[in-house]
Structures are given as C-alpha cells and as structure tokens.
Amino acid sequence: MKKYTLVFLVLFGLNAFSQIQKGFVMDENGKPIENATITNPKSNTHSHSDETGNFSIDKSNVGDVLNISALGHKKTDYIITNSEISVLMESDSFKLEEVVIQSKISAINVISKIDLETTPVNSSQEILRKVPGLFIGQHAGGGKAEQIFLRGFDIDHGTDIAINVDGMPVNMVSHAHGQGYADLHFVIPETVDKIDFGKGTYYASKGDFATAGYVDFGTKEKLDFSSIGVEVGQFNTFRTVGLFDLLGNNKKQSAYIATEYILTDGPFDSPQNFNRINLFGKYSFVLEDNSRFSIIASRFTSKWDASGQVPQRLVDAGTISRFGSVDDTEGGVTSRSNFNVSFRKPIDENTFLKANTFYSNYKFELFSNFTFFLEDPINGDQIKQKEDRNLYGINAELNKNINKESVDLLFQLGFGVRNDATTDTELSHTLNRSTTLEAIKLGDIDESNVFSYLNTEIRLGKWLINPAVRLDYFKFGYQDKLAVNYKTQTESQVKVSPKLNFVYSQNNDLQFYLKTGTGFHSNDARVVIANNGEEILPTAIGTDVGTIWKPFPRLIINSALWYLYLQQEFVYVGDAGVVEPSGETRRAGFDLGIRYQLSDYFFFNFDANYTHARSINEPSGQNYIPLAPGFTSTGGLSFQNWKKFSGGLRYRYMNDRPANEDNSIVAKGYFITDFNVNYTFKKIVFGVSVENLFNSEWNETQFATESRLKNETASVEEIHFTPGTPFFLKIGVIYKF
C-alpha cells in the first residue's frame, strides 16, 4: 500500500509541476502592461506579458512566488493562490536595469520603449524621430507629409518605409504626389502609447513599402488622466490640445476623446497661414471570455500656404533672404477621416485571433512650382496635384503556440485585403491656384492588394529560428479620363517574399541575430499601366547581422552590420512633381545605439548610422544615389521627475551628401540642437522648449533642380532648398485632472 501511495504522490507531483498558469498584469488605472517580465525562480521559468497584459508561465504551481518587473513600475512579488493571476503594479521611476532583452525577432523595440519613457513626444514630427536613424524634413509649409531618410534612402514621403497606426495603413499607393505618400499628421502625439519598428525586409506581416523598414504606432487604450494644454511661440504659433477620459476607473471599459488645434505662420517672409484640426476618439471594452474590442474614429483637416524651395543663386546674390520665395502661391489643403475596429479573441490557452477592419476617406490638393519659368516662360510652371480616395481593408492573424518538452513552436497565419479607389487623380499645369492651363494627367485608380503570410518561430534552447513566407497579389486598374475612348486598363501580379531569421540569446543581457529576407515596394498604377505591367513589384533583398548587449545593469548597446539590394530605385523628379523608376542599387552600412542611465533621473542616448549607397549599373563617379545620407547621428541628455523637473538637450546631425548622380552638386549637412524643460506644480505642468537652440543656419530639405527665373535666358541646375527653422521658442502649460 505504501508503495502505491508513493507512486501516486510522485505522479501527482509531476503533473502539478507541469502546470501552466495564466495571468494578467495591469497598472493602477487598470491599463494592461505590455512586456512585463514574469519569473518563477523555483522552476527557473519566465514569461512576458503581451499587448493586452496577458501571460502564461509553465512549471508553476499554487504556492510558488512569481517575480514581476516592468519598465516604469515597482517590482512585485506575487504568490500563486489559484489558476487565475491578476497582478496590479504601482508606477515608479524608470529604471534601465529592469530592461530584459527578450528572445524574439523584434527585441530591438525595447529601444523605442526606453526613448518614449525618457523623452516623451510632443509634436507630430517627433513621433517618427523616435525610430533610431530616421530623419525627416518638411518642405511645403508644414501641411505636406515629411520627407523621410533611413538607411541611406531618400524615402521621399514613404516609398520605402511601411507606416501603420493601430493596424491601419498610412502609406497611400498611387498617390497624386508620390508613391507611398505617408501623412502622419492625423496622429495626436499625446495619444501615442507604443512604437514598434524594424529595419529591413525581414518581417512576414509587413508587405508593401517595407524595404528600408517599417514603423507601427499604437494609441493608448486608456488615459491615466484628463488634461488640457496650451502652447504659444514665435512666428504666431499657437497649439491647444485636450484629452478627456470618459469612463473613469472602469476595469472592463475605457473611452476617451482627444482634440488638437494648431496655428502658425512659420519663419518665412510670406506667412504660412497654417492651421490643423484633429479629432480622435477611442472606445475599448473587455468581454467575459477576455476578448478585447476597440473602436476608433478620427477626423483631420489641414490648410496652408508655402514659399516653396528657394534657389541658392538668389540668396547668394542677396535678391531674397533664406526665408523668401520666388512663388509664394504654393500650398494646399488635405483631410482624412478614419474608422477602425479591432478585435482580439482567445480561443484556448495557446491560441488567439486578432483582427482589425478599417475605412478612410482622404482628400488632397497641393500646388507646387519647382522650376519657376522653365517650361512656361509666360505663366510659370505651377502644378496642381489632387485626389479623392476611399481606402478599405481588413487584417487578421491567428496565433498558435505549441509547447513540447524541448521545443516551443509559434505559428502566425495572417490574411488581409486592401483596396484603394481614387476619383479624378489629377496632375495639371495651373496659374495662381485658380486657372487650369493644361490637364497633364487625369483618371480614376482602383488598386487591390490581397495577401497572406505564415510566420513560424521555433525555439530550441537558446536559439530562435524564424522561417516565414509572404504571398501578395496586386491588381492595378486605371481609367484615363484624358483618353479619347473610354477604357479601364488593368494589370496584375503575384509576389512571393521568403524570410529566414536566427536569434541566439546567451542570457537576458546578450543577444545575437542574423536576419535575411526579401521584400518589395509597389509601383504607381499609372506607371504600371504605361509599362504594360513590367516592373510592378521590384524586389528588395536584405540581411542584418547584429547584437543587443547589456554589459552593465544601466547600459544597453545595440549594433548591426547590414546590406540591402534594390531591384529598382525610385527617384523624385522635381520639374514634373512625380517619382520615376531608376535602376538597381545596393546599400551597406553600420548602426550603433547606446542607452545609458546616469542616475535614477538622468539618461543618455546616442545613435550613429553609416551607409554606403551606390547605383549598380552606372560607372564609378556617376553612380551616387541623390540625397542618400552617408552618416547621421542623434543623441542627448534627458531627465525625468528630478525635483519636479523634466526635460532634455538633444542633437541631430546629417553629413553632406550628393544631390545628383556625379556628386557635382552637394546637399549641405547640419547639426541642430533642441532643448526643453518642464516643471510640475501639483496638477499643472509648465513647459519651455527651444528648437535650434544655437540658431544654426541649415537647410531642412534640398534638391538638385534645373530651374529658370523670369528674367533669365538660360536655365540653371543647382541646389534648391527649404530653410530649416531658426531659433524657435515656445512656452506652454498643461492642466491635469
């Protein structure tokens, strides 16, 4: 009898030891905490909470003590008393020693979490600058989407970077101004909760435009508090923003609305007359089976005037100032209305489904004059680009974990559809914004993308192996309304994009990775039709070899060597206001990032990025890629909650770079320093910020453009630039309630 009793107890103990415990981690306001680290020291197992705060940890039993840590929260010990674990974590000062380098393909995202905690965003421009190595430039009065630079790419407005917000695409295919145009100005920066980014072509869930990389933004599920803020500054600048919590401390439901209104004239001789209105609302709730559901609705409108790009010869001659203009009738108006529904449903303890469906109505009208009187010596070369777009889509992903004794498997099966339908997409030669002199292009575009992907993660001890494949189908339709006879022209193509990534995690403080994969950027539907379906989806092939290292508790270093081949480069052509295909290119480079916590309140960050970018089929000396940055760097010191003060001093640097293929015209680099400081008194925050602290003279955007002034007999090709902001002081106050 004793023998049987002993066998029973042993079997029972083995069964208990193999139990999987499920739990949920949240803060004092009931908000889920993502990427919390849950450790069971008794069984030497650990886990991490997902985006909804949920986790599961194996080999854990009733009576075991779990150690739980998360960035910006106090460490917590939790004694397991039943199978459902609910952990409440208190807020605390940010501590870099609590960062755990997770064994996953996107482990580098810990950098964006650190940067958001230590230097919160306070403008729509700073949202993108949170991606290490990414630079932006504005060259059309503040209302146009920013020009983007990353990994030796002049991405124009989004040709080689995929941008999403809450699962909704931002890039516009076959846009009136340029392929992949990504206007993020509908995002209110105070609503941003997390930034997920990745460089390269290695991610199965990322498709069109994800060649240099991708950036996904997530908005807050719930507000910690309501607030109203007002900011005023030089150049007749005014901004007010309000965030209002609607349901209070409700554990199952949350709702809030956010508003933003901006006015500014900018530093230009001709005022920008810029204004922007943003409205945003989000409602989320949790069902009985722990399914999560959210609804987002937003509306954005913007209107502005612009001074255009200034020819260097006029400034050198003293004819106009750096902030002057040749044609100040440039400018535009744009709007976007969004509706997005997201759903996440657990199927069992190892399986869940997440999906979102979205709709956007988008309008855009832009007036530009790049070449002045080159093409039309009488009326000038002003062009109008206009479109009215409806964007529909759905994304769905099934996640399945399979836990074996020595192997853990994760399968992600994704599916999605996107359709863009535009009416009267237009490129016209105009005069004074009011008279159409010539219709250059006019037509309706209907473009569909159906995709699926299978992403697999295989965990073998310290190794994570990630084979994946993505399948895309595109159909392009164009009705040319300038053609004599009615005809809808169509082309289609299928693209297969395999990926294979390896991660080796020596421990929670050291990780090595090798990433490989192919990606693509689609071509404009009008170009696809004109080329009879050739070069529809040019391929990009990339590889990264890198490491994330935490040599000391308060120091994180990330580095990578990388290479990227692109089958077809897109080049911006200023005189036509369009993006045209070019030849094959290759880029290789090195990324280095450092995050260091000097004390409980002071932080240091540094990023340096070097790229060698060349065209493949051109002779040496004629193979430079225009405007491709060779070396960039950002860094600074910041402090949080130090005697009620927060703020920082930050710099960004871009070196000189070729503006044309033979490097005979050079775009000048710059070094700019920004500063801000905030003081909190009870529920009121007072703030001062200064852009370009040392009043450096710099060019925010530059192009090698051939132009002719009205009194010139011959054209001149030289640098045309948009001047960077001079010393710019703003003060603000925020009331929290």
Beta strands, then each sheet from edge to edge (+ up, - down):
strand 1: 20-26
strand 2: 37-40
strand 3: 45-48
strand 4: 54-58
strand 5: 65-69
strand 6: 76-79
strand 7: 84-88
strand 8: 135-137
strand 9: 147-150
strand 10: 153-154
strand 11: 161-165
strand 12: 168-169
strand 13: 171-172
strand 14: 181-182
strand 15: 192-199
strand 16: 213-219
strand 17: 227-233
strand 18: 237-245
strand 19: 253-264
strand 20: 274-286
strand 21: 292-306
strand 22: 310-311
strand 23: 330-348
strand 24: 351-368
strand 25: 383-403
strand 26: 407-431
strand 27: 435-460
strand 28: 463-480
strand 29: 488-507
strand 30: 510-520
strand 31: 539-552
strand 32: 555-566
strand 33: 570-573
strand 34: 578-581
strand 35: 585-597
strand 36: 602-615
strand 37: 631-642
strand 38: 645-654
strand 39: 657-658
strand 40: 666-667
strand 41: 670-681
strand 42: 684-691
strand 43: 699-707
strand 44: 716-723
strand 45: 728-736
sheet 1: 4+ 1- 7-
sheet 2: 3+ 2- 5+ 6-
sheet 3: 8+ 9- 10+
sheet 4: 12+ 11- 16- 15+
sheet 5: 13+ 14-
sheet 6: 17+ 18- 19+ 20- 21+ 23- 24+ 25- 26+ 27- 28+ 29- 30+ 31- 32+ 35- 36+ 37- 38+ 41- 42+ 45- 17+
sheet 7: 22+ 44- 43+
sheet 8: 33+ 34-
sheet 9: 39+ 40-
end
